[in-house]
Amino acid sequence: MFDLSERMEKIPPYLFAEIDAMKKKKIQEGVKVIDLGVGDPDLPTPQHIVEAMKAAVEKVERQKYPSYEGMLSFRESAASFYKRRKGVKLDPEKEIVALIGSKEGIAHLPLAFVNDGDYVLVPEPGYPVYYSSTLLADGIPYEMPLKEENGFLPDLQSIPDDVARKAKIMFLNYPNNPTAAVATKEFIREAIDYCIDNRIILAHDAAYSEITFDGYTAPSFLEFDNAFEVTVEFNSLSKTYNMTGWRIGFACGNDEILSGLLKVKTNVDSGVFEAVQEAAIAAMDGPDSVIDRNCEIYRKRRDLLIDGLRSIGIKAKKPLATFYVWARVNGKSVDFVKNLIDKAGIVATPGIGFGKSGEGYVRFALTRDESTIKEAVERLNKFIT
Ligand SMILES: *Cc1c(COP(=O)(O)O)cnc(C)c1O
């Protein structure tokens, strides 16, 4: 009786529904399922952040409608976080906007800048929101394949001129979900220059900017000369501080882009609960040792899983960032995962779910403790042999 809008009809079906159903069934059968599918940290939010929220929630002035752009004190903390961690100077008044999680900002950006029939350049495989938010804004997603032989970086030179001319936004995401790849400085430079030349908004999703290993630090795109002309960077507290459920992040960079985003937000939401902003301030003000500790935990898990996968002949590069392992598998990724659930009770995410170039890969999330990952490796061993 109530037909969905044409734009909703264009949104692809949720590819993981079948996997979810298989997982449920296994659990009902009494199997102790190991879920390495979800990109949601198992570790708790650090205690001092929780305490800051508790204190803030009691204050009447924190219970009111927040401002649209976020408390100035929140934006100042975000600015000092960027200065300290990335060496980037941000004006808290004009170059930072608070978000209800970075997903919210990513999803709203095309509504601010995309007209019917405009292109948005989206990485593939990639976080599905770039594609779907483009469709919600009546834009046309142009997929940029991420191939292993290019280090999972898109080939910008292969984008046709007529697409480049009609493109409004390019989404990029490094460190990358799902491939766990990091961007070279040369590539970031090239992407910024490309967007300047073609007058495209460069929307960089930096959700994993602090989850790094082996001495690697992920650069902010805003570190690069002239980046502020075209760049908006989405940062999030979700992964950095184990705060996925709290819903807080921020957009920073070019003030004109942020104003457009804010204009959409002013008409659809009413900002972030100020008690949550207080918690975020406590997080971003430090100490940074909580981040280091988190990364060390993921590093140990990464090494365990990578060594385990390699010992049974599954090819996977040791990632320098993110809490994912992107592994090459034989055959179709969905079949591999179905088999894995059925025969080993392990859930992983088939690469095809992130886009067609994800076929032949499976994503494992390092969001389970070491003993669980060890058991997963043992089960994998039996599964393969
Ligand atoms: C987790 C994730 C996000 C969303 O983070 P929130 O701030 O919790 O909305 C954005 N982009 C990518 C690539 C992610 O993996």
Ligand as a Chemical Component Dictionary entry (heavy atoms), coordinates in Angstrom:
data_LIG
# 
_chem_comp.id                   LIG 
_chem_comp.type                 NON-POLYMER 
_chem_comp.pdbx_formal_charge   0 
_chem_comp.three_letter_code    LIG 
# 
loop_
_chem_comp_atom.comp_id 
_chem_comp_atom.atom_id 
_chem_comp_atom.alt_atom_id 
_chem_comp_atom.type_symbol 
_chem_comp_atom.charge 
_chem_comp_atom.model_Cartn_x 
_chem_comp_atom.model_Cartn_y 
_chem_comp_atom.model_Cartn_z 
_chem_comp_atom.pdbx_ordinal 
LIG C1 C1 C 0 32.905 2.738 12.272 1  
LIG C2 C2 C 0 33.011 3.552 11.044 2  
LIG C3 C3 C 0 32.422 4.818 10.937 3  
LIG C4 C4 C 0 31.349 5.328 11.851 4  
LIG O1 O1 O 0 31.683 5.726 13.030 5  
LIG P1 P1 P 0 30.688 6.487 13.974 6  
LIG O2 O2 O 0 31.448 7.685 14.376 7  
LIG O3 O3 O 0 30.435 5.528 15.089 8  
LIG O4 O4 O 0 29.435 6.843 13.245 9  
LIG C5 C5 C 0 32.680 5.577 9.816  10 
LIG N1 N1 N 0 33.443 5.113 8.824  11 
LIG C6 C6 C 0 33.987 3.900 8.869  12 
LIG C7 C7 C 0 34.815 3.455 7.731  13 
LIG C8 C8 C 0 33.782 3.074 9.970  14 
LIG O5 O5 O 0 34.301 1.841 9.972  15 
# 
loop_
_chem_comp_bond.comp_id 
_chem_comp_bond.atom_id_1 
_chem_comp_bond.atom_id_2 
_chem_comp_bond.value_order 
_chem_comp_bond.pdbx_ordinal 
LIG C1 C2 SING 1  
LIG C2 C3 SING 2  
LIG C2 C8 DOUB 3  
LIG C3 C4 SING 4  
LIG C3 C5 DOUB 5  
LIG C4 O1 SING 6  
LIG O1 P1 SING 7  
LIG P1 O2 DOUB 8  
LIG P1 O3 SING 9  
LIG P1 O4 SING 10 
LIG C5 N1 SING 11 
LIG N1 C6 DOUB 12 
LIG C6 C7 SING 13 
LIG C6 C8 SING 14 
LIG C8 O5 SING 15 
# 
